[in-house]
Amino acid sequence: MQDVISYIKDNQQNYIEELKDFLRIPSISTLPENKDDINRCANFVADKLRNAGMSRVEVIQTEGHPLVYSEWLGAPGKPTVLVYGHYDVQPVDPIELWENQPFDPVVKDGKIFARGATDDKGQMYMHIKSIEAFFKTEGSLPLNVKFIIEGEEEIGSESLESFINNNTDLLKCDTVLVSDTALYDEGIPTLTYGLRGLSYLEVEVTGPNRDLHSGTFGGGVGNPVNILAGMIAKLHDKNGKITIPHFYDDVLKLTKKERDNFKSLKFSDKKFAKELGVAALEGESGFTTLERLWARPTLDCNGIIGGFTGKGAKTVIASKASAKVSMRLVPNQDPKKISKLFTKYFKSLAPKSVKVQVTDLHGALPALTPLDNPATVAASVAMEKAFDKKIVYMREGGSVPIVTVFSKKLKAPVVLMGLGLNTENLHSPNEHFNLTHFQLGIMSSAYFIKEFSTK
Amino acid sequence: MQDVISYIKDNQQNYIEELKDFLRIPSISTLPENKDDINRCANFVADKLRNAGMSRVEVIQTEGHPLVYSEWLGAPGKPTVLVYGHYDVQPVDPIELWENQPFDPVVKDGKIFARGATDDKGQMYMHIKSIEAFFKTEGSLPLNVKFIIEGEEEIGSESLESFINNNTDLLKCDTVLVSDTALYDEGIPTLTYGLRGLSYLEVEVTGPNRDLHSGTFGGGVGNPVNILAGMIAKLHDKNGKITIPHFYDDVLKLTKKERDNFKSLKFSDKKFAKELGVAALEGESGFTTLERLWARPTLDCNGIIGGFTGKGAKTVIASKASAKVSMRLVPNQDPKKISKLFTKYFKSLAPKSVKVQVTDLHGALPALTPLDNPATVAASVAMEKAFDKKIVYMREGGSVPIVTVFSKKLKAPVVLMGLGLNTENLHSPNEHFNLTHFQLGIMSSAYFIKEFSTK
C-alpha cells in the first residue's frame, strides 16, 4: 500500500494537468449546442479508464447522453465496488462574473477554477487515478471494480435510471462509491450517510372568474392572493412544525448517537446567520440547526405569484394566485405519500369562495446508509488514514435522486465520499476544487479499495 | 329642450364613431412609453371641447400628464357646473385574455369593447356631447360650464390636486359633475352619494442576502415567501375583521335609513356570486354584501411575488418577497393615519429573521355627499327624466380620490352621475360600456344642465 500512496503523491502534478484537459471540454448537458462536447467528454473518460488499466471499457449510447461503463473483475471471491460519477456540467451563465474563462482552467491558491471542477469532474476523476495507482504499482486491484459514469446528472439522470433498471446484473456490486457531495469543512474527513428526499408541488387558488376592481368588489368577494397567503400560513404552526396530518408519521427519529455526532461538529449558528446576512435563524423548535438542515423534513414556498406585480399601484383583486411548494423529506418518508397528504390537506384549507388545484411536479426518495455497514466502516478508516484525522459523519439537506435508485435496485449500500466544499461555487460562477482535497480524495479512494477488499 | 334631446338621439351613431377615435389612443398613464399617447389624448379632448362650442380651451402642462381646462361663462347670474373626468386609462395586461385588441374598439351586442370604454372615456365624453347639443340647437347653454379633465386619475391625480389647490378661483363653481361611477343595475337611474377612500402600500420582506438552495438551507433559515404569507394572513381575523389596532376607530356607522335603502335594492348574493363564478361570497361578518362593498373598510392584497415563478420546479429559497396591499376606507377614516397604523402593525408581525420595508404608494379620502343638496336634487330629476324611472341612491366601493379634493377645496357638492356598470370589466380585460347608457348619460347630462340652471 506504501507504493500506491507514494505513486499518488509523486504524480500529483500530472493529475492536475490531466484534470485540466478534462475540464477544458465544455460538456454542458442541458445545451443542444454542446452535444459534440458531451460525446467527446464521454470518450475522454473512456480513454482514461482504459489507460488506467481497466479491462473492459464501453461508451454506451442512450436516448440522451452516453454512459461510460467499465469493469475489472480480476479478483474473484473479492467484493465489487461500483464507482458512480458524472462528466456533464452546469451552464456557465452569468459568464461575466467569472474571473477566468470557465473552460480554461486556472490554478490559484491551491485551487483549480473551472466549470465542473468540484461538480463532478474533479471528484469523479479521483477514482480513476486511484485504481491506476494500483495497476501501475501492484499490477492489479485487491477487489473488483466497476464504473458507471453518466452525462445527464444535471438534467435528471433519466437515461441512467432506465439503464440501471435494465442492467441490475451487469451493475451488481457490494457497494456504490460516489464522490459528488461535500466535506463538512476544509481538511475534515467526512462521510455523508443521509440525503433528504423531495416532494415538489404547484398550487393554484382561483376565485372570481376575472380580475376585479378592488374598490368596487373589495370586501364582497374572497381575494385569492389573501386566501393563498392564509392557506400557506396554516401549513406551519407557531413552533415551525408542519401541520399536515400524518406528515411526520414515517419520520425516522435521530438517534442519540447521531445528535451527539452533530453536536460534536460545533456548528456555529452565529457564523451561519452572519454569512447569510440574517439577524436570526428560524426553524422547527426542539432541534438544532444541523438537525433541521439534515434530518428534519421542511416545507418551503419556492415561489409565489398573483395579481399586479409591476411598478406602482393597481387596484385589482386577482382571479387567481399560485405558489410552488416543496417539502424536503427524511427517511422513511415517501414522496408519493407526502404529496397525497399535502394535496388533501391543502385543499381542505380552502374556503368555499375559491377552487384549488394542486399539481405534483416531482419527487425524490430520501436516503440513509447505516453507519455500521462494512462499506461505510471501510470508507471511514480509509478517509481517516488519508487525512490523518478523525472522520465526521454528516447528512446533507439536498437530494441526489440517483443515489436512491442505486440503493433500491442494486440493494447495495451507497458510500458518499464527497471531497467538495459547499463554498466551492458549484452551479455558480468561479466554481473551483481544492487541490489538496483532490489528492486526499485519490488517497482516500485507494485506501478504501484496500480496506473494503478484506470485508 | 325637446330640440336638444332630439339632436342627441339623432346623433347617437356619430357619437359612437367619435368615441371609437377617442378609445384608439392608448393613453395608459402609468407606462412611460405611452407618454406621447397621453399628450395626443389631451389634445383630442381639447379639440372636441373646442368643436363642441366651448369658448376657452387650454391644454395645461404639469409635472405629470397634461390637464385640459375649458369654460363657457356666457350665462351671467346663472349657476356654474364644473365637469370633471379623466382621459387616462389602466394598463391592458393580461393582454391574452382580451377578445379584441384593447385599443381597437369593437361594438357588439349594444356594447363598445376597449380599454377606457367605461372608465372613463365613454362616461366623460357624454358631457362634451350634451353641451354640444345645446350649442348646436339653442346656440348657448342655460348656465355656465367649466371642464377640468385630467390624465393621471389611474395613478393618483397628483398634478390635478396641486392645480386645484392653486386655482380655486378659476375652478369656482356651484357643483362638480362627475361621471366615473356605476349605475346600480342596467337601466336603473342611480346617484352615488358616497365613495370609499384608499390607502395603498407596498411591502417587502427580506431574509437571506441571496437566493439559497432549498435543499441545503431549507429548515435552517426563515423563508421570506412563507413569512410574508404568514404576515398577510394575520391582517384578518377569522370573522373577516381587519386586525390592525385602531383601524376601525374613525369608521362612521351606517344609519338605519341607509341600511333600509340598501335593503330595498333587493341585492341578490346568489346572482352576484354566480356572475363572479364563485361558489360562495366572503367578507366581514355582521354585514350584508352591499354594506361590505359600500360602507365597510377592507384590506386586499393586490399583488404578490417572490422566488421562482416560471414553469416547472426550482428548489430555491428567495432572498425576498413583496406584496401590494391596499385598504378601502370609509368616512371618516383618514388614509395618512391608516397607512401609519398599517405600517406599524405590519412591521410588528415580522419575525427577527427578516427585514421589512413598507412604502406608502398613495391614498385617497373617502367622500359622502348629503342627499338633500340642490345639485343632487337636480341630478335626481334629470336622470329620472332621461330614464323615465325612479332614481335610486347608492354608495360606491371604489375611490375617486379627487372628489374629496373638489368638495373640500371648492366647497361645492359633488354629483356622481355614473353611467357605468360594475360588470363592465373596468381595470380588466374586455372592458366595455353599454351604448344605451351612453345615450341615456348624454341625455341625463343635458337635463341636469337645464334643471340646475333654475336652482
Interface residues (C-beta under 8 A of the other chain):
Chain A: R196 L198 Y200 E202 G207 P208 N209 R210 D211 L212 H213 S214 G215 T216 F217 G218 G219 G220 V221 G222 N223 V225 N226 L228 A229 G230 I232 A233 K234 L235 H236 F272 L276 G277 V278 A279 A280 L281 E282 G283 E284 T289 R292 L293 R296 P297 T298 L299 D300 C301 N302 G303 I304 I305 G306 G307 F308 T309 G310 K311 G312 A313 K314 T315 V316 I317 A318 A321 A323 K324 S326 R328 P351 K352 S353 V354 K355 L361 H362 E396 G397 G398 S399 N422
Chain B: T30 Q90 P91 P94 L97 I155 G156 A182 R196 L198 Y200 E202 G207 P208 N209 L212 H213 S214 G215 T216 F217 G218 G219 G220 V221 G222 N223 V225 N226 L228 A229 G230 I232 A233 K234 L235 H236 F272 L276 G277 V278 A279 A280 L281 E282 G283 E284 T289 R292 L293 R296 P297 T298 L299 D300 C301 N302 G303 I304 I305 G306 G307 F308 T309 G312 A313 K314 T315 V316 I317 A318 A321 A323 K324 S326 R328 P351 K352 S353 V354 K355 L361 H362 E396 G397 G398 S399 N422 N425 L426 H427 S428 P429
